[in-house]
């Protein structure tokens, strides 16, 4: 085990417990499963076909596309990726937290929904 990683308790964690995401910097291999995302898979095949339609040079691989694409990511793209990773309830909680911060209130989730849905 790596020294900078802390071994936690096993089993299910409590809902309130959110330790964040720990990066395993010793990981050197990544696998991308696109079997359920056929539109993305077709786009990858089309890009590979176009990139390899050339008279000279070695074969362009998915790794080449990924490395080139990673270099093009900017902070705005990362914000979009972060927002896309939220489920419905997390989006509601995020909106409530932003509302509470903006208005200086401390509404619970129920109070926030009653206010936003104008339910009396």
SULNORDA-V709611 format. One line per field, one symbol per residue. ss: DSSP state (@ for helix, = for strand, . for the rest). psi: psi as a letter, one per 40 degrees, with the letter a starting at -180 (. if undefined). burial: b if it has 9 or more other C-alpha atoms within 8 Angstrom, else e. Layout:
ss=???
psi=???
burial=???
//
This chain:
ss=.....................................@@@@@@@@@@@@@@..........@@@@@@@@@@@..@@@@@@@@@@...@@@@@@@@@@@@@@@@.....@@@@@@@@....
psi=iidehhhaiiaiiidehgeahhhgeehehihhhedegddddddddddddddegidiiihhiddddddddddehidddddddddeeiidddddddddddddddefifiiddddddddefh.
burial=eeeeeeeeeeeeeeeeeeeeeeeeeeeeeeeeeeeeeeeebeebeeebeeeeeeeeeeebeeeebeeeeeeeeeeeebeeeeeeeeeeeebebeebeebbeeeeeebeeeebebeeeeee
//
